[in-house]
Amino acid sequence: MKPPVTFHDLKDRSVFIAGGGSGIGAAVTEGFLRQGARVAFADIADSAAFADAMAHETGNRPLFLQCDVTDTAAFRATMDRAAEAHGPISVLVNVAANDDRHRTADVTEDYWDWCIAINLKCYFFAVQHVVPMMKAAGGGAIVNFSSISYMMGLGDYAIYTGANAAITAMTRGFAREFGGDRIRVNAVAPGWVLTERQKRLWVTPEALSRHLDRQCLKEAMEPDDVVGGVLFLASDTSRMMTGQVLVIDGGVVVTG
């Protein structure tokens, strides 16, 4: 998608995207590439073909680094490789997640640990690792992905919704902690975005119709609909915004 707006200050920025190879993350990767940023992204799946496609379509090749973000040591090493290739990371986007459905009675301790690792723990350690780089560079921008799911009282994935509520709280804490170093930390909370995974697992005509009834804007959301908000929060255009949660959901949570 060709962006309708150019954020000129994002050109040549060193951007790292955790979970940037598919779904919303892939759209975010493309969005930064089209702004002229130097983009590295980590994904557990082999995303080499996606990187090739992006190089062809945008004229700007991303650096794909295959990594399991729940392996903290490997994740840190991956971020260091990105910084070596593109310079110290000045924009971090945490979008990696897994919204597996689960019933509380079926949750084991191992499953709990894995779900928290992918949906919350990796966010914390990504921020911890980039902050020294950003301090040395005089500032930076961090965008964490949350979700409106925890605001809606949905069942069947309590660990996921709990992790997203924690991301909101953690984002605000980071904003306070690192604001004096000119590091801004915000979150994006999308609504139901129709990624290929969502379409494969949960989208039915009936479910989509019920959800659209809750939206003020009666169009299904696509990954590209989230990208502009992320670019805005990464750009100096939002230089005095921090500790905020930008909801992009077609108007669901405003209606309850």
Phi and psi in degrees as GROMACS dihedral restraints (atoms count N, CA, C in turn):
[ dihedral_restraints ]
;  ai    aj    ak    al  type     phi  dphi    fc
    3     4     5     6     1   -77.0    20    10
    4     5     6     7     1   123.5    20    10
    6     7     8     9     1   -67.0    20    10
    7     8     9    10     1   139.9    20    10
    9    10    11    12     1   -74.1    20    10
   10    11    12    13     1   -15.6    20    10
   12    13    14    15     1  -133.0    20    10
   13    14    15    16     1   142.1    20    10
   15    16    17    18     1  -106.7    20    10
   16    17    18    19     1   124.3    20    10
   18    19    20    21     1   -96.6    20    10
   19    20    21    22     1    94.9    20    10
   21    22    23    24     1   -61.1    20    10
   22    23    24    25     1   -29.3    20    10
   24    25    26    27     1   -72.9    20    10
   25    26    27    28     1   -11.7    20    10
   27    28    29    30     1   -81.5    20    10
   28    29    30    31     1   -14.2    20    10
   30    31    32    33     1   -60.8    20    10
   31    32    33    34     1   129.5    20    10
   33    34    35    36     1    70.8    20    10
   34    35    36    37     1     4.0    20    10
   36    37    38    39     1   -66.3    20    10
   37    38    39    40     1   145.4    20    10
   39    40    41    42     1   -86.4    20    10
   40    41    42    43     1   111.0    20    10
   42    43    44    45     1  -115.8    20    10
   43    44    45    46     1   132.8    20    10
   45    46    47    48     1  -121.4    20    10
   46    47    48    49     1   128.8    20    10
   48    49    50    51     1  -120.5    20    10
   49    50    51    52     1   116.6    20    10
   51    52    53    54     1   -87.3    20    10
   52    53    54    55     1   114.0    20    10
   54    55    56    57     1    89.9    20    10
   55    56    57    58     1    36.0    20    10
   57    58    59    60     1   -95.6    20    10
   58    59    60    61     1    17.1    20    10
   60    61    62    63     1  -103.2    20    10
   61    62    63    64     1    -8.0    20    10
   63    64    65    66     1  -154.8    20    10
   64    65    66    67     1   165.1    20    10
   66    67    68    69     1    57.6    20    10
   67    68    69    70     1  -138.8    20    10
   69    70    71    72     1   -60.5    20    10
   70    71    72    73     1   -38.9    20    10
   72    73    74    75     1   -58.6    20    10
   73    74    75    76     1   -40.5    20    10
   75    76    77    78     1   -65.2    20    10
   76    77    78    79     1   -39.2    20    10
   78    79    80    81     1   -64.2    20    10
   79    80    81    82     1   -38.2    20    10
   81    82    83    84     1   -66.2    20    10
   82    83    84    85     1   -42.6    20    10
   84    85    86    87     1   -56.3    20    10
   85    86    87    88     1   -49.2    20    10
   87    88    89    90     1   -61.7    20    10
   88    89    90    91     1   -39.7    20    10
   90    91    92    93     1   -59.8    20    10
   91    92    93    94     1   -44.6    20    10
   93    94    95    96     1   -69.6    20    10
   94    95    96    97     1   -37.6    20    10
   96    97    98    99     1   -59.1    20    10
   97    98    99   100     1   -41.3    20    10
   99   100   101   102     1   -72.4    20    10
  100   101   102   103     1   -13.9    20    10
  102   103   104   105     1   -87.6    20    10
  103   104   105   106     1    -4.3    20    10
  105   106   107   108     1    86.8    20    10
  106   107   108   109     1    13.8    20    10
  108   109   110   111     1   -74.7    20    10
  109   110   111   112     1   159.3    20    10
  111   112   113   114     1   -92.2    20    10
  112   113   114   115     1   105.6    20    10
  114   115   116   117     1  -108.3    20    10
  115   116   117   118     1   129.8    20    10
  117   118   119   120     1  -119.4    20    10
  118   119   120   121     1   141.0    20    10
  120   121   122   123     1  -138.2    20    10
  121   122   123   124     1   147.2    20    10
  123   124   125   126     1  -110.0    20    10
  124   125   126   127     1   142.1    20    10
  126   127   128   129     1  -155.3    20    10
  127   128   129   130     1   147.1    20    10
  129   130   131   132     1   -74.2    20    10
  130   131   132   133     1   -28.3    20    10
  132   133   134   135     1   -85.6    20    10
  133   134   135   136     1   155.6    20    10
  135   136   137   138     1   -69.6    20    10
  136   137   138   139     1   108.6    20    10
  138   139   140   141     1  -112.7    20    10
  139   140   141   142     1    23.7    20    10
  141   142   143   144     1   -61.7    20    10
  142   143   144   145     1   -39.8    20    10
  144   145   146   147     1   -65.5    20    10
  145   146   147   148     1   -37.7    20    10
  147   148   149   150     1   -64.1    20    10
  148   149   150   151     1   -42.6    20    10
  150   151   152   153     1   -61.5    20    10
  151   152   153   154     1   -41.5    20    10
  153   154   155   156     1   -61.6    20    10
  154   155   156   157     1   -44.4    20    10
  156   157   158   159     1   -63.3    20    10
  157   158   159   160     1   -39.7    20    10
  159   160   161   162     1   -66.3    20    10
  160   161   162   163     1   -39.2    20    10
  162   163   164   165     1   -61.1    20    10
  163   164   165   166     1   -40.7    20    10
  165   166   167   168     1   -70.0    20    10
  166   167   168   169     1   -42.5    20    10
  168   169   170   171     1   -80.3    20    10
  169   170   171   172     1   -30.6    20    10
  171   172   173   174     1  -109.3    20    10
  172   173   174   175     1   -15.5    20    10
  174   175   176   177     1    73.8    20    10
  175   176   177   178     1    15.3    20    10
  177   178   179   180     1  -139.2    20    10
  178   179   180   181     1   106.6    20    10
  180   181   182   183     1   -81.7    20    10
  181   182   183   184     1   127.0    20    10
  183   184   185   186     1   -81.3    20    10
  184   185   186   187     1   157.4    20    10
  186   187   188   189     1   -94.3    20    10
  187   188   189   190     1   111.9    20    10
  189   190   191   192     1   -91.8    20    10
  190   191   192   193     1   128.0    20    10
  192   193   194   195     1  -126.1    20    10
  193   194   195   196     1   107.4    20    10
  195   196   197   198     1   -72.3    20    10
  196   197   198   199     1   128.9    20    10
  198   199   200   201     1  -163.2    20    10
  199   200   201   202     1   143.0    20    10
  201   202   203   204     1   -90.7    20    10
  202   203   204   205     1   108.9    20    10
  204   205   206   207     1   -69.0    20    10
  205   206   207   208     1   -11.1    20    10
  207   208   209   210     1   -80.7    20    10
  208   209   210   211     1   -10.6    20    10
  210   211   212   213     1   -91.6    20    10
  211   212   213   214     1    96.6    20    10
  213   214   215   216     1   -60.1    20    10
  214   215   216   217     1   -42.7    20    10
  216   217   218   219     1   -63.2    20    10
  217   218   219   220     1   -44.4    20    10
  219   220   221   222     1   -66.2    20    10
  220   221   222   223     1   -36.9    20    10
  222   223   224   225     1   -64.6    20    10
  223   224   225   226     1   -44.1    20    10
  225   226   227   228     1   -61.3    20    10
  226   227   228   229     1   -43.2    20    10
  228   229   230   231     1   -62.6    20    10
  229   230   231   232     1   -36.9    20    10
  231   232   233   234     1   -64.9    20    10
  232   233   234   235     1   -41.9    20    10
  234   235   236   237     1   -65.1    20    10
  235   236   237   238     1   -36.2    20    10
  237   238   239   240     1   -64.9    20    10
  238   239   240   241     1   -38.7    20    10
  240   241   242   243     1   -63.4    20    10
  241   242   243   244     1   -39.1    20    10
  243   244   245   246     1   -63.6    20    10
  244   245   246   247     1   -42.2    20    10
  246   247   248   249     1   -66.8    20    10
  247   248   249   250     1   -35.9    20    10
  249   250   251   252     1   -64.8    20    10
  250   251   252   253     1   -36.9    20    10
  252   253   254   255     1   -78.6    20    10
  253   254   255   256     1   -38.1    20    10
  255   256   257   258     1  -119.5    20    10
  256   257   258   259     1    -0.8    20    10
  258   259   260   261     1    94.6    20    10
  259   260   261   262     1   166.0    20    10
  261   262   263   264     1   -51.2    20    10
  262   263   264   265     1   136.5    20    10
  264   265   266   267     1   -66.4    20    10
  265   266   267   268     1   123.8    20    10
  267   268   269   270     1  -109.3    20    10
  268   269   270   271     1   -14.6    20    10
  270   271   272   273     1  -133.4    20    10
  271   272   273   274     1   122.7    20    10
  273   274   275   276     1  -115.5    20    10
  274   275   276   277     1   129.5    20    10
  276   277   278   279     1  -121.1    20    10
  277   278   279   280     1   117.6    20    10
  279   280   281   282     1   -98.7    20    10
  280   281   282   283     1   105.5    20    10
  282   283   284   285     1  -124.0    20    10
  283   284   285   286     1    -6.8    20    10
  285   286   287   288     1   -59.0    20    10
  286   287   288   289     1   138.0    20    10
  288   289   290   291     1  -169.8    20    10
  289   290   291   292     1   165.8    20    10
  291   292   293   294     1  -147.0    20    10
  292   293   294   295     1   114.6    20    10
  294   295   296   297     1   -97.6    20    10
  295   296   297   298     1    41.4    20    10
  297   298   299   300     1   -48.1    20    10
  298   299   300   301     1   135.5    20    10
  300   301   302   303     1   -80.2    20    10
  301   302   303   304     1   144.1    20    10
  303   304   305   306     1  -155.8    20    10
  304   305   306   307     1   143.4    20    10
  306   307   308   309     1   -93.2    20    10
  307   308   309   310     1   137.8    20    10
  309   310   311   312     1   -54.9    20    10
  310   311   312   313     1   -40.3    20    10
  312   313   314   315     1   -65.1    20    10
  313   314   315   316     1   -21.6    20    10
  315   316   317   318     1   -93.8    20    10
  316   317   318   319     1    -6.8    20    10
  318   319   320   321     1   -74.2    20    10
  319   320   321   322     1   127.7    20    10
  321   322   323   324     1   -99.1    20    10
  322   323   324   325     1   167.6    20    10
  324   325   326   327     1   -63.3    20    10
  325   326   327   328     1   -39.3    20    10
  327   328   329   330     1   -63.5    20    10
  328   329   330   331     1   -42.2    20    10
  330   331   332   333     1   -65.3    20    10
  331   332   333   334     1   -42.2    20    10
  333   334   335   336     1   -55.2    20    10
  334   335   336   337     1   -50.0    20    10
  336   337   338   339     1   -60.7    20    10
  337   338   339   340     1   -42.0    20    10
  339   340   341   342     1   -65.9    20    10
  340   341   342   343     1   -43.7    20    10
  342   343   344   345     1   -65.2    20    10
  343   344   345   346     1   -40.7    20    10
  345   346   347   348     1   -68.1    20    10
  346   347   348   349     1   -37.4    20    10
  348   349   350   351     1   -61.8    20    10
  349   350   351   352     1   -42.9    20    10
  351   352   353   354     1   -81.8    20    10
  352   353   354   355     1   -29.3    20    10
  354   355   356   357     1  -100.7    20    10
  355   356   357   358     1    -8.8    20    10
  357   358   359   360     1  -146.6    20    10
  358   359   360   361     1   -51.9    20    10
  360   361   362   363     1   -57.3    20    10
  361   362   363   364     1   -45.1    20    10
  363   364   365   366     1   -64.4    20    10
  364   365   366   367     1   -28.8    20    10
  366   367   368   369     1   -64.4    20    10
  367   368   369   370     1   -46.9    20    10
  369   370   371   372     1   -59.1    20    10
  370   371   372   373     1   -48.8    20    10
  372   373   374   375     1   -74.6    20    10
  373   374   375   376     1   -24.9    20    10
  375   376   377   378     1   -65.7    20    10
  376   377   378   379     1   -45.9    20    10
  378   379   380   381     1   -61.9    20    10
  379   380   381   382     1   -47.7    20    10
  381   382   383   384     1   -54.3    20    10
  382   383   384   385     1   -38.9    20    10
  384   385   386   387     1   -77.8    20    10
  385   386   387   388     1   -32.4    20    10
  387   388   389   390     1   -86.8    20    10
  388   389   390   391     1   -20.9    20    10
  390   391   392   393     1   -56.3    20    10
  391   392   393   394     1   -45.1    20    10
  393   394   395   396     1   -59.5    20    10
  394   395   396   397     1   -37.2    20    10
  396   397   398   399     1   -62.4    20    10
  397   398   399   400     1   -45.3    20    10
  399   400   401   402     1   -68.3    20    10
  400   401   402   403     1   -38.8    20    10
  402   403   404   405     1   -59.2    20    10
  403   404   405   406     1   -46.0    20    10
  405   406   407   408     1   -63.7    20    10
  406   407   408   409     1   -30.5    20    10
  408   409   410   411     1   -87.3    20    10
  409   410   411   412     1    -5.3    20    10
  411   412   413   414     1    91.4    20    10
  412   413   414   415     1    11.5    20    10
  414   415   416   417     1   143.9    20    10
  415   416   417   418     1   176.9    20    10
  417   418   419   420     1   178.1    20    10
  418   419   420   421     1   179.8    20    10
  420   421   422   423     1  -133.8    20    10
  421   422   423   424     1   133.9    20    10
  423   424   425   426     1  -122.0    20    10
  424   425   426   427     1   132.1    20    10
  426   427   428   429     1  -123.9    20    10
  427   428   429   430     1   115.0    20    10
  429   430   431   432     1  -100.4    20    10
  430   431   432   433     1   141.5    20    10
  432   433   434   435     1   -93.6    20    10
  433   434   435   436     1   124.3    20    10
  435   436   437   438     1  -109.5    20    10
  436   437   438   439     1  -148.4    20    10
  438   439   440   441     1  -165.5    20    10
  439   440   441   442     1   150.6    20    10
  441   442   443   444     1   -75.5    20    10
  442   443   444   445     1    -6.6    20    10
  444   445   446   447     1   -57.2    20    10
  445   446   447   448     1   -37.4    20    10
  447   448   449   450     1   -74.4    20    10
  448   449   450   451     1   -17.4    20    10
  450   451   452   453     1   -84.6    20    10
  451   452   453   454     1   -11.9    20    10
  453   454   455   456     1  -102.0    20    10
  454   455   456   457     1    -4.1    20    10
  456   457   458   459     1    66.6    20    10
  457   458   459   460     1    37.4    20    10
  459   460   461   462     1   -79.9    20    10
  460   461   462   463     1   147.4    20    10
  462   463   464   465     1   -98.0    20    10
  463   464   465   466     1  -177.0    20    10
  465   466   467   468     1    76.3    20    10
  466   467   468   469     1     1.3    20    10
  468   469   470   471     1  -158.6    20    10
  469   470   471   472     1    63.8    20    10
  471   472   473   474     1   -64.6    20    10
  472   473   474   475     1   -33.8    20    10
  474   475   476   477     1   -69.1    20    10
  475   476   477   478     1   -42.5    20    10
  477   478   479   480     1   -61.9    20    10
  478   479   480   481     1   -48.4    20    10
  480   481   482   483     1   -67.3    20    10
  481   482   483   484     1   -36.3    20    10
  483   484   485   486     1   -63.1    20    10
  484   485   486   487     1   -40.1    20    10
  486   487   488   489     1   -64.3    20    10
  487   488   489   490     1   -38.0    20    10
  489   490   491   492     1   -71.1    20    10
  490   491   492   493     1   -34.0    20    10
  492   493   494   495     1   -64.3    20    10
  493   494   495   496     1   -39.3    20    10
  495   496   497   498     1   -66.3    20    10
  496   497   498   499     1   -34.9    20    10
  498   499   500   501     1   -60.8    20    10
  499   500   501   502     1   -41.6    20    10
  501   502   503   504     1   -60.3    20    10
  502   503   504   505     1   -47.2    20    10
  504   505   506   507     1   -65.5    20    10
  505   506   507   508     1   -42.3    20    10
  507   508   509   510     1   -64.8    20    10
  508   509   510   511     1   -39.0    20    10
  510   511   512   513     1   -58.6    20    10
  511   512   513   514     1   -44.2    20    10
  513   514   515   516     1   -66.9    20    10
  514   515   516   517     1   -37.8    20    10
  516   517   518   519     1   -65.6    20    10
  517   518   519   520     1   -42.8    20    10
  519   520   521   522     1   -62.8    20    10
  520   521   522   523     1   -41.1    20    10
  522   523   524   525     1   -57.6    20    10
  523   524   525   526     1   -42.8    20    10
  525   526   527   528     1   -68.7    20    10
  526   527   528   529     1   -42.4    20    10
  528   529   530   531     1   -67.4    20    10
  529   530   531   532     1   -39.0    20    10
  531   532   533   534     1  -110.0    20    10
  532   533   534   535     1     3.1    20    10
  534   535   536   537     1   -60.1    20    10
  535   536   537   538     1   -34.5    20    10
  537   538   539   540     1   -66.0    20    10
  538   539   540   541     1   -16.2    20    10
  540   541   542   543     1   -98.7    20    10
  541   542   543   544     1    12.8    20    10
  543   544   545   546     1    62.4    20    10
  544   545   546   547     1    34.4    20    10
  546   547   548   549     1  -107.2    20    10
  547   548   549   550     1   119.0    20    10
  549   550   551   552     1   -96.5    20    10
  550   551   552   553     1   137.5    20    10
  552   553   554   555     1  -131.1    20    10
  553   554   555   556     1   115.7    20    10
  555   556   557   558     1  -130.2    20    10
  556   557   558   559     1   170.3    20    10
  558   559   560   561     1  -129.7    20    10
  559   560   561   562     1   154.4    20    10
  561   562   563   564     1  -116.5    20    10
  562   563   564   565     1   133.3    20    10
  564   565   566   567     1  -120.1    20    10
  565   566   567   568     1    95.8    20    10
  567   568   569   570     1   -76.2    20    10
  568   569   570   571     1   159.0    20    10
  570   571   572   573     1   -85.6    20    10
  571   572   573   574     1  -148.4    20    10
  573   574   575   576     1   -81.9    20    10
  574   575   576   577     1   102.5    20    10
  576   577   578   579     1   -96.4    20    10
  577   578   579   580     1   128.8    20    10
  579   580   581   582     1   -85.8    20    10
  580   581   582   583     1    74.2    20    10
  582   583   584   585     1   -74.5    20    10
  583   584   585   586     1   169.6    20    10
  585   586   587   588     1   -61.4    20    10
  586   587   588   589     1   -37.3    20    10
  588   589   590   591     1   -62.2    20    10
  589   590   591   592     1   -45.4    20    10
  591   592   593   594     1   -61.9    20    10
  592   593   594   595     1   -42.6    20    10
  594   595   596   597     1   -64.0    20    10
  595   596   597   598     1   -37.9    20    10
  597   598   599   600     1   -71.1    20    10
  598   599   600   601     1   -36.6    20    10
  600   601   602   603     1  -102.6    20    10
  601   602   603   604     1   -35.5    20    10
  603   604   605   606     1  -135.3    20    10
  604   605   606   607     1   -15.0    20    10
  606   607   608   609     1   -79.5    20    10
  607   608   609   610     1   120.0    20    10
  609   610   611   612     1  -126.1    20    10
  610   611   612   613     1   159.4    20    10
  612   613   614   615     1   -55.8    20    10
  613   614   615   616     1   -37.7    20    10
  615   616   617   618     1   -70.3    20    10
  616   617   618   619     1   -45.6    20    10
  618   619   620   621     1   -64.2    20    10
  619   620   621   622     1   -41.2    20    10
  621   622   623   624     1   -66.4    20    10
  622   623   624   625     1   -40.2    20    10
  624   625   626   627     1   -62.3    20    10
  625   626   627   628     1   -42.8    20    10
  627   628   629   630     1   -62.6    20    10
  628   629   630   631     1   -40.0    20    10
  630   631   632   633     1   -69.5    20    10
  631   632   633   634     1   -42.4    20    10
  633   634   635   636     1   -62.9    20    10
  634   635   636   637     1   -29.0    20    10
  636   637   638   639     1   -62.7    20    10
  637   638   639   640     1   -28.1    20    10
  639   640   641   642     1   -84.8    20    10
  640   641   642   643     1   -18.8    20    10
  642   643   644   645     1   -81.1    20    10
  643   644   645   646     1   144.9    20    10
  645   646   647   648     1   -71.7    20    10
  646   647   648   649     1   -39.5    20    10
  648   649   650   651     1   -95.0    20    10
  649   650   651   652     1   120.9    20    10
  651   652   653   654     1   -91.4    20    10
  652   653   654   655     1    46.7    20    10
  654   655   656   657     1  -126.8    20    10
  655   656   657   658     1   141.3    20    10
  657   658   659   660     1   -67.4    20    10
  658   659   660   661     1   141.3    20    10
  660   661   662   663     1   -87.0    20    10
  661   662   663   664     1   138.5    20    10
  663   664   665   666     1  -112.2    20    10
  664   665   666   667     1   161.3    20    10
  666   667   668   669     1   -52.1    20    10
  667   668   669   670     1   -38.5    20    10
  669   670   671   672     1   -60.9    20    10
  670   671   672   673     1   -24.3    20    10
  672   673   674   675     1   -67.3    20    10
  673   674   675   676     1   -17.6    20    10
  675   676   677   678     1   -93.1    20    10
  676   677   678   679     1   -21.3    20    10
  678   679   680   681     1   -62.9    20    10
  679   680   681   682     1   -43.5    20    10
  681   682   683   684     1   -57.6    20    10
  682   683   684   685     1   -39.5    20    10
  684   685   686   687     1   -65.1    20    10
  685   686   687   688     1   -38.1    20    10
  687   688   689   690     1   -66.3    20    10
  688   689   690   691     1   -44.9    20    10
  690   691   692   693     1   -61.8    20    10
  691   692   693   694     1   -41.0    20    10
  693   694   695   696     1   -60.1    20    10
  694   695   696   697     1   -46.3    20    10
  696   697   698   699     1   -69.4    20    10
  697   698   699   700     1   -27.1    20    10
  699   700   701   702     1   -79.1    20    10
  700   701   702   703     1   -27.2    20    10
  702   703   704   705     1   -81.9    20    10
  703   704   705   706     1   156.7    20    10
  705   706   707   708     1   -67.7    20    10
  706   707   708   709     1    -8.2    20    10
  708   709   710   711     1   -55.8    20    10
  709   710   711   712     1   -31.7    20    10
  711   712   713   714     1  -105.0    20    10
  712   713   714   715     1    35.1    20    10
  714   715   716   717     1   -58.7    20    10
  715   716   717   718     1   -23.3    20    10
  717   718   719   720     1  -108.3    20    10
  718   719   720   721     1    20.1    20    10
  720   721   722   723     1  -105.9    20    10
  721   722   723   724     1   125.9    20    10
  723   724   725   726     1  -156.5    20    10
  724   725   726   727     1   154.4    20    10
  726   727   728   729     1    71.2    20    10
  727   728   729   730     1    17.6    20    10
  729   730   731   732     1  -102.6    20    10
  730   731   732   733     1   157.0    20    10
  732   733   734   735     1  -118.3    20    10
  733   734   735   736     1   113.6    20    10
  735   736   737   738     1   -93.4    20    10
  736   737   738   739     1   110.2    20    10
  738   739   740   741     1   -86.9    20    10
  739   740   741   742     1   126.8    20    10
  741   742   743   744     1  -127.2    20    10
  742   743   744   745     1    92.0    20    10
  744   745   746   747     1  -142.6    20    10
  745   746   747   748     1    12.6    20    10
  747   748   749   750     1    73.5    20    10
  748   749   750   751     1     7.4    20    10
  750   751   752   753     1    89.8    20    10
  751   752   753   754     1    47.4    20    10
  753   754   755   756     1   -90.9    20    10
  754   755   756   757     1   -55.4    20    10
  756   757   758   759     1   -71.1    20    10
  757   758   759   760     1   -17.5    20    10
  759   760   761   762     1   -72.9    20    10
  760   761   762   763     1   -19.3    20    10
  762   763   764   765     1  -101.3    20    10
  763   764   765   766     1    -9.1    20    10
